[in-house]
Amino acid sequence: MKYSNIFLSKITKELMELKNPEKGKFLLRFFKTGKGQYGEGDEFLGITVPEQRKIARKYIDLELRDLSEMLNNKFHEIRLVALFILVYKYNKAVDASASSHSAGSGQAAQEKKKIVDFYLKNTKRVNNWDLVDSSAGYILGDYLADKDKAILYKLVKSENLWERRIAIISTQGFIRINQFDETLKIAEILLNDKEDLIHKAVGWMLREVGKKDLGSELKFLDKYHQNMPRTMLRYAIEKFPKPAREFYMKK
């Protein structure tokens, strides 16, 4: 048996030992897993996020083929742990790139690309809002900050809800370094999206833009607030002073 198979068995065993059926029942309701809801069919072990992160840090050296197997697991927490590991692996490559000279830097760049390619290959298994929010901005968003962003415009046109959410949440990586154009362009594309989870994601990213550059957010709101879904607008102006919130909501 290869070492990767051993570690995959160990991490799965550790996660299964932490299951909490009562919390799992709560999470079934929290993540809307009923028929016709966005999380239909998802299953939960009832493991807390801190517990998941702790285990993910122990297994950062799991190979991508093992993470692929985890992403195809029926349990939500096992998929989330796989994504935590992927983020930790990506951050490790980022750190190696920053501290290395030419040869080492090139290896780190290859590792980052390999991780991003893997992520893009598995977007349909990043299939709930917390899975997207815990990974997209930290992997895809960071990687594309100084690269062509065409893939985001492909994802934002997807019929898959989670791929559209990946498109907008990925721009969180750009916002961190004061790049706002892509967030605003993708937000404009998603103005007429039918999904509430997209409205929330867009509003959140607009709010993040406003933390860095309030003028850019206000310019967008002044142009589109009358046509924005109300949920999107509420999320975007959540931190505004009450008079400003009332001003936009009434208009």
Disulfide bonds with the S-S distance in Angstrom:
none
